Amino acid sequence: MPSDELPGNRTVRPDVTMDYVGEHDTSTAPGDTSEAGPANLGDRLEAGNRADKKARTPKRIASYEILAEIGRGGMGVVYKAEDPRLKRNVALKVILAGGHAGDVELARFQIEAESVARLKHHTFVQIYEVGADEGLPFLALEYCGGGSLEDRIDESPLASRESAELVAKLAEAMEYAHQAGVIHRDLKPGNVLFDDSGEPKITDFGLAKKVGEDDSHTRTVSVMGSLGYMSPEQASGHTREATPAVDVYALGAILYRLLAGKTPFEGSSTAESLQLVINGVPVPIRRLRPSCSRDLETICLKCLEKSPANRYQTAGDLADDLRRFLKGEPITARAATPFEQLVSWARRNPLPSTIAVGGVVMLALLAGAMAWTTYRNYRVIEAIQRHEMRVQDLRAQILFLDEVLTNSCSLAAATGEPRWEERYRRVLPELDAAIAQAIELVPSTQSELAAVGDANAALVQLEDQAFALVRQHEAAKAWELLNGEEYLGKKHEYTDGLAAFSKRLEELSEVAIQAAHREAMSYLIAALVLGGVVALILLMGFISLFRVLQLRSVVGMR
């Protein structure tokens, strides 16, 4: 992270705790070092750094044996110490000024002790003892050997779901704190420790405030908090009127840091960073990390709203929304679309969802099968009708051509004119072609049409004889031949063959139509069976859904 320049060409990390008043506030009392003007902040830090170099770690404070220094701030130092009475390690927090500490330092030290003692929750560092040794006030706190969240972020970034899970735990803890009447006002990764089992612990209530109590040791206009994690109301100097919303903002800033790898606002100087907190708009996380979930980004940015009224109203609401995100449920930070609600419900209720999807798929298959069956039957019947019409046309054509041939012979015998023979010779191939087409269209009627063909061949021979007589000018004999018993007998055979052919066609049409109807009926029965299965599946889905809702109502009543 970039450093922030301070007056006097000194620098401070963006996440160091700041505690100073505006330039227009001249009410700082002599000796009150907890709230100084901006120009004094650098001097205090530099003086503290010089003192740190000269300071020597004590071997013992009260009954605690000092093992190592593990942290140092503007007001105090934290040692890792051993309690020989209970054979356990503790974190010993001591005021640096000792007997020279002012009223503000002592008041905040007392508030921290009371705040920690009030919070009996596993996500807060617990307090073991409050005491003093030779005028040096100290707190004996639970020791967390797993390092801080700041250390973990520096080592490697956290995954989105891991970040959401961690901040959800912190939000649930802060909801407990707010219900207990404590506002932290300085939440940041450095104040989140981990115990040996990896569980987070919130610590450092040095800037805590009790809800509803007069914060008299804080100036009316004072900037308190850590750059990068302080809310706009803290950055604008209204720390004294801080509400639980400042902790919600800080939780959002922590989540932003975990997801984006940086704090929401990082200016080139302290003053610029404060102005960005007050007036700036954070860069959308998905622009910095495209893989981040849109819902998680929405949750984070809602925490970072400038107006406290636009943030989550409680830390518990934030925790609940993070839990919804982790479960795949619609979050409350924005209205979920109907499709998202449906997908979310399906994820939470896999059995009813599977049954419902199965029912819909079966209904789709049923509708598709019925549509295909209807279309196929339509095409089959249409083909049968078209085929039958073509065959009937051929039958009519055969009858017409036969009549033309018979009339041509009769006219030739009656008039003796050669033109009728010419007409006969022209039409005869058409009749042969029509009979051949009929056999090709309806192969099963070949026997009937063969009889027609044989009778037609015999008639043609007799008609050739009649035309020969006409050419010899013996029309009377030709007429007798055409009206003779032999010719009429073959004509009768020809007519009977056509009648058998027509009857055979009717039988074939009825068989084809009956087959189409049987097929349609079989598909209808299959569709009814499939519909029954679909109805059963949907019934099971409704029963399952009813049981889920009933179970939820029972759980809700408990």
VEXDREN-2710 file (C-alpha; in Angstrom, 1 decimal):
% VEXDREN-2710
k/r/px/py/pz
1/MET/0.0/0.0/0.0
2/PRO/1.3/3.5/-0.6
3/SER/2.4/5.5/2.4
4/ASP/0.6/8.7/3.5
5/GLU/2.7/11.8/4.0
6/LEU/2.4/13.5/7.3
7/PRO/3.6/17.0/8.3
8/GLY/7.3/17.2/8.8
9/ASN/8.0/14.7/5.9
10/ARG/7.1/11.7/8.0
11/THR/4.9/8.9/6.9
12/VAL/2.3/6.5/8.3
13/ARG/0.8/3.4/6.9
14/PRO/-2.8/3.8/5.8
15/ASP/-4.1/1.4/8.4
16/VAL/-2.5/3.0/11.5
17/THR/-4.9/4.2/14.1
18/MET/-5.5/8.0/13.8
19/ASP/-6.7/10.1/16.7
20/TYR/-6.7/13.8/16.2
21/VAL/-9.0/16.8/16.0
22/GLY/-9.6/19.3/13.3
23/GLU/-7.5/22.5/13.0
24/HIS/-10.5/24.6/14.0
25/ASP/-10.8/22.7/17.3
26/THR/-8.5/24.4/19.8
27/SER/-9.9/22.7/22.9
28/THR/-7.0/20.2/23.4
29/ALA/-6.0/20.4/27.0
30/PRO/-2.4/20.5/28.0
31/GLY/-1.0/17.1/28.6
32/ASP/-3.9/15.4/26.6
33/THR/-1.8/13.5/24.1
34/SER/-4.6/11.2/22.9
35/GLU/-6.2/13.9/20.7
36/ALA/-3.8/16.3/19.0
37/GLY/-3.8/18.4/15.9
38/PRO/-2.6/17.0/12.6
39/ALA/0.7/18.7/13.0
40/ASN/1.3/16.9/16.3
41/LEU/0.6/13.4/15.0
42/GLY/3.9/13.0/13.2
43/ASP/5.8/14.4/16.2
44/ARG/4.1/12.0/18.5
45/LEU/4.9/9.0/16.2
46/GLU/8.5/10.1/15.8
47/ALA/8.9/10.6/19.5
48/GLY/7.4/7.3/20.1
49/ASN/9.7/5.6/17.7
50/ARG/12.8/7.2/19.5
51/ALA/11.4/6.0/22.8
52/ASP/10.9/2.5/21.4
53/LYS/14.5/2.2/20.4
54/LYS/15.6/3.1/24.0
55/ALA/13.0/1.1/25.7
56/ARG/14.0/-2.2/27.2
57/THR/11.6/-5.1/27.5
58/PRO/10.9/-5.7/31.2
59/LYS/11.4/-9.2/32.5
60/ARG/8.3/-9.2/34.7
61/ILE/5.1/-7.2/35.2
62/ALA/3.2/-8.0/38.3
63/SER/3.2/-11.8/38.4
64/TYR/3.6/-12.2/34.6
65/GLU/6.9/-13.2/33.1
66/ILE/7.5/-11.3/29.9
67/LEU/8.5/-13.5/26.9
68/ALA/8.5/-11.1/24.0
69/GLU/7.1/-7.9/22.6
70/ILE/4.4/-8.6/20.1
71/GLY/2.9/-5.2/19.3
72/ARG/3.2/-1.5/19.9
73/GLY/0.9/1.4/19.3
74/GLY/0.6/5.1/20.0
75/MET/-0.8/4.4/23.5
76/GLY/0.4/1.1/24.6
77/VAL/2.6/-2.0/24.1
78/VAL/1.6/-5.6/24.0
79/TYR/3.8/-8.4/25.4
80/LYS/3.6/-12.1/25.1
81/ALA/3.8/-13.2/28.7
82/GLU/3.4/-16.3/30.8
83/ASP/1.1/-16.6/33.8
84/PRO/3.1/-18.9/36.2
85/ARG/0.0/-19.4/38.4
86/LEU/-2.1/-21.0/35.6
87/LYS/0.8/-22.1/33.3
88/ARG/-0.6/-20.3/30.3
89/ASN/0.5/-17.7/27.9
90/VAL/-1.3/-14.3/27.9
91/ALA/-1.2/-11.1/25.9
92/LEU/-0.3/-8.4/28.4
93/LYS/-1.3/-4.9/27.2
94/VAL/0.4/-2.0/29.1
95/ILE/0.0/1.8/28.8
96/LEU/3.3/3.2/27.7
97/ALA/2.9/6.4/29.7
98/GLY/2.4/4.5/32.9
99/GLY/2.0/6.9/35.8
100/HIS/2.2/9.8/33.4
101/ALA/-0.9/8.7/31.5
102/GLY/-3.5/11.4/31.2
103/ASP/-7.2/11.1/32.0
104/VAL/-8.0/10.3/28.3
105/GLU/-5.6/7.4/28.1
106/LEU/-6.7/6.0/31.4
107/ALA/-10.4/6.4/30.5
108/ARG/-9.9/4.6/27.2
109/PHE/-7.9/1.9/28.9
110/GLN/-10.8/1.4/31.4
111/ILE/-13.4/1.4/28.6
112/GLU/-11.4/-1.3/26.7
113/ALA/-11.2/-3.4/29.9
114/GLU/-15.0/-3.0/30.5
115/SER/-15.8/-3.6/26.8
116/VAL/-13.8/-6.8/26.6
117/ALA/-15.2/-8.0/29.9
118/ARG/-18.7/-7.4/28.7
119/LEU/-18.3/-9.5/25.6
120/LYS/-18.6/-13.2/26.5
121/HIS/-18.4/-14.4/22.9
122/HIS/-15.9/-16.9/21.4
123/THR/-15.0/-14.4/18.6
124/PHE/-13.6/-11.8/21.0
125/VAL/-10.3/-12.0/22.8
126/GLN/-11.2/-12.6/26.4
127/ILE/-9.9/-10.7/29.3
128/TYR/-8.3/-12.5/32.3
129/GLU/-7.2/-9.6/34.6
130/VAL/-7.1/-5.9/35.0
131/GLY/-4.3/-4.5/37.2
132/ALA/-1.4/-2.2/37.7
133/ASP/2.3/-2.7/38.6
134/GLU/4.2/0.3/40.1
135/GLY/1.7/2.7/38.5
136/LEU/1.7/0.8/35.2
137/PRO/-1.9/-0.2/34.2
138/PHE/-2.1/-3.5/32.3
139/LEU/-4.6/-5.9/30.9
140/ALA/-4.1/-9.6/30.8
141/LEU/-5.8/-10.9/27.6
142/GLU/-6.3/-14.2/25.9
143/TYR/-3.2/-15.0/23.8
144/CYS/-3.8/-15.8/20.1
145/GLY/-0.9/-17.6/18.5
146/GLY/-2.2/-17.8/15.0
147/GLY/-1.2/-14.3/13.9
148/SER/-3.4/-11.6/12.5
149/LEU/-5.6/-11.2/9.5
150/GLU/-3.2/-8.5/8.2
151/ASP/-0.4/-11.1/8.2
152/ARG/-2.5/-13.6/6.3
153/ILE/-3.5/-11.1/3.7
154/ASP/0.1/-10.1/3.2
155/GLU/1.1/-13.8/2.8
156/SER/-1.6/-14.8/0.3
157/PRO/-5.1/-13.5/-0.7
158/LEU/-8.2/-15.3/0.6
159/ALA/-10.7/-16.9/-1.8
160/SER/-14.1/-15.3/-2.2
161/ARG/-16.1/-17.9/-0.2
162/GLU/-13.4/-18.0/2.5
163/SER/-13.5/-14.2/2.7
164/ALA/-17.3/-14.2/2.9
165/GLU/-17.3/-16.9/5.6
166/LEU/-14.7/-15.0/7.7
167/VAL/-16.5/-11.6/7.5
168/ALA/-19.8/-13.3/8.3
169/LYS/-18.2/-14.6/11.5
170/LEU/-16.9/-11.2/12.3
171/ALA/-20.3/-9.6/11.6
172/GLU/-22.1/-12.1/13.8
173/ALA/-19.6/-11.2/16.6
174/MET/-20.1/-7.5/16.1
175/GLU/-23.9/-7.9/16.2
176/TYR/-23.4/-9.5/19.6
177/ALA/-21.2/-6.6/20.6
178/HIS/-23.7/-4.1/19.5
179/GLN/-26.5/-5.9/21.3
180/ALA/-24.2/-5.7/24.4
181/GLY/-23.9/-2.0/23.9
182/VAL/-20.3/-1.8/22.5
183/ILE/-19.1/-0.2/19.3
184/HIS/-15.6/-1.1/18.3
185/ARG/-14.8/1.9/16.0
186/ASP/-11.4/0.5/15.0
187/LEU/-12.1/-2.7/13.1
188/LYS/-9.3/-3.6/10.7
189/PRO/-7.3/-6.7/9.7
190/GLY/-4.7/-6.0/12.2
191/ASN/-7.3/-6.2/15.0
192/VAL/-8.5/-9.6/13.9
193/LEU/-6.3/-12.4/15.4
194/PHE/-6.5/-16.2/15.0
195/ASP/-6.2/-18.7/17.8
196/ASP/-4.3/-22.0/17.4
197/SER/-7.3/-23.7/15.8
198/GLY/-7.6/-20.9/13.2
199/GLU/-10.8/-19.3/14.6
200/PRO/-10.9/-15.5/14.3
201/LYS/-10.8/-13.3/17.4
202/ILE/-11.5/-9.5/17.5
203/THR/-9.3/-7.5/19.7
204/ASP/-8.1/-3.9/20.6
205/PHE/-11.1/-2.1/22.0
206/GLY/-9.0/1.0/22.7
207/LEU/-11.4/3.2/20.7
208/ALA/-14.5/1.4/21.7
209/LYS/-17.6/3.3/22.7
210/LYS/-20.6/2.3/24.8
211/VAL/-23.9/2.7/23.1
212/GLY/-26.0/5.4/24.8
213/GLU/-23.2/6.6/27.1
214/ASP/-21.5/10.0/26.9
215/ASP/-18.2/9.8/25.1
216/SER/-16.8/12.8/27.0
217/HIS/-13.1/11.9/26.4
218/THR/-13.6/12.3/22.6
219/ARG/-13.7/15.8/21.2
220/THR/-16.8/17.0/19.4
221/VAL/-14.8/17.1/16.1
222/SER/-12.2/14.4/16.1
223/VAL/-10.9/11.9/13.5
224/MET/-10.5/8.5/15.1
225/GLY/-10.0/5.2/13.5
226/SER/-7.7/3.6/10.9
227/LEU/-7.1/5.0/7.5
228/GLY/-8.6/2.6/5.0
229/TYR/-11.2/1.3/7.4
230/MET/-12.8/4.3/9.0
231/SER/-16.3/5.4/8.0
232/PRO/-17.1/8.7/6.3
233/GLU/-18.6/9.9/9.6
234/GLN/-15.3/9.2/11.4
235/ALA/-13.3/10.7/8.6
236/SER/-15.4/13.9/8.8
237/GLY/-14.8/14.2/12.5
238/HIS/-18.1/13.0/13.9
239/THR/-16.6/10.1/15.8
240/ARG/-18.3/11.0/19.0
241/GLU/-21.7/10.4/17.4
242/ALA/-20.7/7.1/15.9
243/THR/-23.3/4.4/15.8
244/PRO/-22.9/0.6/15.0
245/ALA/-23.0/1.6/11.4
246/VAL/-19.3/2.5/11.6
247/ASP/-18.5/-1.1/12.4
248/VAL/-20.6/-2.2/9.5
249/TYR/-18.6/0.1/7.2
250/ALA/-15.3/-1.3/8.6
251/LEU/-16.5/-4.8/8.0
252/GLY/-17.3/-3.9/4.4
253/ALA/-13.8/-2.3/4.1
254/ILE/-12.2/-5.5/5.4
255/LEU/-14.2/-7.6/2.9
256/TYR/-13.2/-5.2/0.1
257/ARG/-9.5/-5.6/1.1
258/LEU/-9.9/-9.4/1.1
259/LEU/-11.6/-9.4/-2.3
260/ALA/-9.8/-6.6/-4.1
261/GLY/-6.4/-6.8/-2.5
262/LYS/-6.5/-3.2/-1.4
263/THR/-8.5/-0.8/0.8
264/PRO/-11.5/1.0/-0.8
265/PHE/-9.7/4.4/-0.7
266/GLU/-6.0/5.0/-1.0
267/GLY/-4.8/8.6/-1.6
268/SER/-1.3/9.9/-2.0
269/SER/-1.6/11.7/1.4
270/THR/-3.6/11.4/4.6
271/ALA/-5.7/14.4/3.7
272/GLU/-6.5/13.0/0.3
273/SER/-7.4/9.6/1.8
274/LEU/-9.8/11.3/4.2
275/GLN/-11.4/13.2/1.4
276/LEU/-11.8/10.0/-0.7
277/VAL/-13.5/8.3/2.3
278/ILE/-15.9/11.2/2.7
279/ASN/-16.6/11.9/-1.0
280/GLY/-15.1/9.2/-3.1
281/VAL/-16.7/6.2/-4.8
282/PRO/-14.9/2.9/-4.4
283/VAL/-13.8/1.1/-7.6
284/PRO/-16.1/-1.9/-8.2
285/ILE/-14.5/-5.0/-7.1
286/ARG/-15.3/-6.9/-10.3
287/ARG/-13.2/-4.4/-12.2
288/LEU/-10.2/-5.3/-10.1
289/ARG/-11.1/-9.0/-9.7
290/PRO/-13.5/-10.2/-12.5
291/SER/-13.9/-13.6/-10.9
292/CYS/-15.6/-12.1/-7.8
293/SER/-19.3/-12.9/-7.5
294/ARG/-21.6/-10.0/-8.3
295/ASP/-23.7/-10.7/-5.2
296/LEU/-20.6/-10.6/-3.0
297/GLU/-19.6/-7.3/-4.6
298/THR/-23.1/-5.9/-4.0
299/ILE/-22.9/-6.9/-0.3
300/CYS/-19.5/-5.3/0.1
301/LEU/-20.5/-2.0/-1.6
302/LYS/-23.7/-1.8/0.4
303/CYS/-21.5/-1.7/3.6
304/LEU/-19.5/1.1/2.1
305/GLU/-22.4/3.4/1.4
306/LYS/-21.7/7.0/2.5
307/SER/-24.9/7.4/4.4
308/PRO/-25.3/5.0/7.4
309/ALA/-29.0/4.7/6.5
310/ASN/-28.1/3.1/3.2
311/ARG/-25.8/0.5/4.7
312/TYR/-27.0/-2.7/6.4
313/GLN/-29.0/-1.6/9.4
314/THR/-27.2/-4.1/11.7
315/ALA/-24.2/-6.2/11.6
316/GLY/-26.6/-9.1/11.9
317/ASP/-28.2/-8.2/8.6
318/LEU/-24.8/-8.2/7.0
319/ALA/-24.0/-11.6/8.4
320/ASP/-27.4/-12.9/7.3
321/ASP/-26.8/-11.7/3.7
322/LEU/-23.3/-13.3/3.6
323/ARG/-24.9/-16.6/4.8
324/ARG/-27.5/-16.3/2.1
325/PHE/-24.7/-15.8/-0.5
326/LEU/-22.8/-18.8/0.9
327/LYS/-25.9/-21.0/0.7
328/GLY/-26.7/-19.8/-2.9
329/GLU/-29.8/-18.0/-1.8
330/PRO/-30.9/-14.6/-3.1
331/ILE/-29.4/-11.8/-1.1
332/THR/-31.4/-8.9/0.3
333/ALA/-28.9/-6.2/-0.9
334/ARG/-30.8/-6.2/-4.2
335/ALA/-34.0/-7.7/-5.6
336/ALA/-33.4/-11.1/-7.1
337/THR/-34.9/-11.8/-10.5
338/PRO/-37.6/-14.4/-10.7
339/PHE/-35.2/-16.7/-12.5
340/GLU/-32.6/-16.3/-9.8
341/GLN/-35.2/-17.0/-7.2
342/LEU/-36.2/-20.1/-9.0
343/VAL/-32.6/-21.3/-9.4
344/SER/-31.9/-20.6/-5.7
345/TRP/-35.0/-22.4/-4.6
346/ALA/-34.0/-25.4/-6.8
347/ARG/-30.5/-25.5/-5.2
348/ARG/-32.1/-25.5/-1.7
349/ASN/-34.7/-28.1/-2.5
350/PRO/-33.0/-30.7/-4.8
351/LEU/-35.7/-33.4/-4.5
352/PRO/-38.8/-31.4/-5.4
353/SER/-36.7/-29.6/-8.0
354/THR/-35.6/-32.8/-9.6
355/ILE/-39.2/-34.1/-9.6
356/ALA/-40.5/-30.9/-11.1
357/VAL/-37.8/-30.8/-13.8
358/GLY/-38.5/-34.5/-14.5
359/GLY/-42.2/-33.8/-14.8
360/VAL/-41.6/-30.9/-17.1
361/VAL/-39.3/-33.0/-19.3
362/MET/-41.9/-35.8/-19.4
363/LEU/-44.6/-33.4/-20.3
364/ALA/-42.4/-32.0/-23.1
365/LEU/-41.7/-35.6/-24.3
366/LEU/-45.4/-36.3/-24.1
367/ALA/-46.3/-33.2/-26.1
368/GLY/-43.6/-33.9/-28.6
369/ALA/-44.7/-37.5/-29.0
370/MET/-48.3/-36.5/-29.5
371/ALA/-47.4/-33.8/-32.0
372/TRP/-45.2/-36.2/-33.9
373/THR/-47.9/-38.9/-33.9
374/THR/-50.5/-36.4/-35.1
375/TYR/-48.2/-35.2/-37.9
376/ARG/-47.2/-38.7/-38.9
377/ASN/-50.8/-39.9/-39.1
378/TYR/-51.7/-36.9/-41.1
379/ARG/-48.9/-37.5/-43.5
380/VAL/-49.8/-41.2/-43.8
381/ILE/-53.5/-40.6/-44.5
382/GLU/-52.6/-37.8/-46.9
383/ALA/-50.3/-40.2/-48.7
384/ILE/-53.0/-42.9/-48.9
385/GLN/-55.5/-40.4/-50.2
386/ARG/-53.0/-39.0/-52.8
387/HIS/-52.1/-42.6/-53.9
388/GLU/-55.7/-43.6/-54.1
389/MET/-56.6/-40.6/-56.1
390/ARG/-53.8/-41.3/-58.6
391/VAL/-54.9/-44.9/-58.9
392/GLN/-58.5/-43.9/-59.4
393/ASP/-57.4/-41.4/-62.1
394/LEU/-55.6/-44.2/-63.9
395/ARG/-58.6/-46.5/-63.6
396/ALA/-60.8/-43.7/-65.1
397/GLN/-58.2/-43.2/-67.8
398/ILE/-58.1/-46.9/-68.6
399/LEU/-61.9/-46.9/-68.9
400/PHE/-61.9/-43.8/-71.0
401/LEU/-59.2/-45.1/-73.4
402/ASP/-61.0/-48.5/-73.6
403/GLU/-64.2/-46.7/-74.6
404/VAL/-62.2/-44.6/-77.2
405/LEU/-60.8/-47.8/-78.7
406/THR/-64.1/-49.5/-78.8
407/ASN/-65.8/-46.5/-80.4
408/SER/-63.0/-46.2/-83.0
409/CYS/-63.5/-49.8/-84.1
410/SER/-67.3/-49.4/-84.3
411/LEU/-67.0/-46.1/-86.3
412/ALA/-64.5/-47.7/-88.6
413/ALA/-66.8/-50.6/-89.3
414/ALA/-69.8/-48.3/-89.7
415/THR/-68.2/-45.7/-92.0
416/GLY/-65.3/-47.5/-93.5
417/GLU/-63.1/-44.3/-93.0
418/PRO/-59.4/-44.9/-92.3
419/ARG/-59.1/-42.0/-89.8
420/TRP/-60.7/-44.0/-87.1
421/GLU/-58.0/-46.7/-87.4
422/GLU/-55.4/-43.9/-87.1
423/ARG/-57.1/-42.7/-83.9
424/TYR/-57.2/-46.2/-82.6
425/ARG/-53.5/-46.8/-83.2
426/ARG/-52.6/-43.5/-81.5
427/VAL/-54.7/-44.2/-78.3
428/LEU/-53.7/-47.9/-77.9
429/PRO/-50.2/-47.2/-76.4
430/GLU/-51.7/-44.8/-73.9
431/LEU/-53.9/-47.6/-72.6
432/ASP/-51.0/-50.0/-72.3
433/ALA/-49.0/-47.3/-70.4
434/ALA/-51.9/-46.6/-68.1
435/ILE/-52.2/-50.3/-67.2
436/ALA/-48.4/-50.5/-66.6
437/GLN/-48.5/-47.5/-64.3
438/ALA/-51.4/-49.0/-62.3
439/ILE/-49.4/-52.2/-61.8
440/GLU/-46.4/-50.1/-60.7
441/LEU/-48.5/-48.0/-58.2
442/VAL/-50.3/-51.0/-56.7
443/PRO/-48.1/-54.1/-57.1
444/SER/-50.5/-56.1/-55.0
445/THR/-53.2/-55.8/-57.7
446/GLN/-51.0/-57.2/-60.4
447/SER/-53.1/-60.4/-60.7
448/GLU/-56.3/-58.4/-61.3
449/LEU/-54.6/-56.1/-63.8
450/ALA/-53.0/-59.1/-65.5
451/ALA/-56.5/-60.4/-66.3
452/VAL/-57.4/-57.0/-67.7
453/GLY/-54.2/-57.0/-69.8
454/ASP/-54.9/-60.5/-71.2
455/ALA/-58.5/-59.6/-72.1
456/ASN/-57.2/-56.4/-73.6
457/ALA/-54.7/-58.3/-75.7
458/ALA/-57.5/-60.6/-77.1
459/LEU/-59.6/-57.6/-77.9
460/VAL/-56.8/-56.0/-79.7
461/GLN/-56.4/-59.1/-82.0
462/LEU/-60.1/-59.1/-82.8
463/GLU/-60.0/-55.3/-83.4
464/ASP/-57.0/-55.8/-85.8
465/GLN/-59.1/-58.3/-87.8
466/ALA/-62.0/-55.8/-87.9
467/PHE/-59.7/-53.0/-89.2
468/ALA/-58.3/-55.4/-91.8
469/LEU/-61.9/-56.2/-93.1
470/VAL/-62.6/-52.5/-93.2
471/ARG/-59.5/-51.9/-95.3
472/GLN/-60.8/-54.7/-97.7
473/HIS/-64.1/-52.9/-97.9
474/GLU/-65.9/-55.6/-96.0
475/ALA/-67.4/-53.4/-93.3
476/ALA/-70.4/-55.7/-92.8
477/LYS/-68.2/-58.5/-91.8
478/ALA/-66.2/-56.2/-89.5
479/TRP/-69.4/-55.1/-87.8
480/GLU/-70.5/-58.7/-87.3
481/LEU/-67.0/-59.5/-85.8
482/LEU/-67.3/-56.6/-83.3
483/ASN/-70.8/-57.7/-82.2
484/GLY/-70.0/-61.4/-82.2
485/GLU/-70.0/-63.7/-79.2
486/GLU/-66.2/-64.0/-79.0
487/TYR/-65.6/-60.2/-79.0
488/LEU/-68.4/-59.5/-76.5
489/GLY/-67.0/-62.4/-74.2
490/LYS/-63.5/-60.8/-74.2
491/LYS/-65.1/-57.4/-73.5
492/HIS/-66.9/-58.9/-70.6
493/GLU/-63.7/-60.4/-69.2
494/TYR/-62.0/-57.0/-69.6
495/THR/-64.8/-55.3/-67.7
496/ASP/-64.8/-57.9/-64.9
497/GLY/-61.0/-57.4/-64.6
498/LEU/-61.4/-53.7/-64.1
499/ALA/-64.2/-54.2/-61.5
500/ALA/-61.9/-56.7/-59.6
501/PHE/-59.1/-54.1/-59.8
502/SER/-61.4/-51.4/-58.4
503/LYS/-62.6/-53.7/-55.6
504/ARG/-59.0/-54.6/-54.8
505/LEU/-58.1/-50.9/-54.5
506/GLU/-60.9/-50.3/-52.1
507/GLU/-59.8/-53.2/-49.9
508/LEU/-56.2/-51.9/-49.9
509/SER/-57.3/-48.4/-49.0
510/GLU/-59.4/-49.7/-46.1
511/VAL/-56.5/-51.8/-44.8
512/ALA/-54.1/-48.8/-45.0
513/ILE/-56.5/-46.5/-43.2
514/GLN/-57.2/-49.2/-40.5
515/ALA/-53.4/-49.6/-40.0
516/ALA/-53.0/-45.8/-39.6
517/HIS/-55.8/-45.8/-37.0
518/ARG/-54.3/-48.7/-35.1
519/GLU/-51.0/-46.9/-35.0
520/ALA/-52.6/-43.7/-33.8
521/MET/-54.4/-45.6/-31.1
522/SER/-51.2/-47.3/-29.9
523/TYR/-49.5/-43.9/-29.7
524/LEU/-52.6/-42.5/-27.9
525/ILE/-52.4/-45.3/-25.3
526/ALA/-48.6/-44.7/-24.9
527/ALA/-49.3/-41.0/-24.4
528/LEU/-52.0/-41.7/-21.8
529/VAL/-49.6/-44.0/-19.9
530/LEU/-46.8/-41.4/-20.1
531/GLY/-49.3/-38.7/-18.9
532/GLY/-50.2/-40.9/-15.9
533/VAL/-46.5/-41.3/-15.1
534/VAL/-46.1/-37.5/-15.3
535/ALA/-49.1/-36.9/-13.1
536/LEU/-47.6/-39.3/-10.5
537/ILE/-44.3/-37.6/-10.6
538/LEU/-45.9/-34.2/-10.2
539/LEU/-48.0/-35.5/-7.3
540/MET/-44.8/-36.8/-5.6
541/GLY/-43.3/-33.3/-6.2
542/PHE/-46.2/-31.6/-4.5
543/ILE/-46.1/-34.0/-1.6
544/SER/-42.4/-33.4/-1.2
545/LEU/-42.8/-29.6/-1.4
546/PHE/-45.6/-29.8/1.2
547/ARG/-43.4/-31.8/3.5
548/VAL/-40.5/-29.3/3.1
549/LEU/-42.8/-26.3/3.9
550/GLN/-44.3/-28.2/6.8
551/LEU/-40.8/-29.0/8.2
552/ARG/-39.8/-25.3/7.8
553/SER/-42.9/-24.1/9.7
554/VAL/-42.1/-26.6/12.5
555/VAL/-38.5/-25.4/12.7
556/GLY/-39.7/-21.8/12.6
557/MET/-42.1/-22.4/15.6
558/ARG/-39.2/-23.9/17.5
END
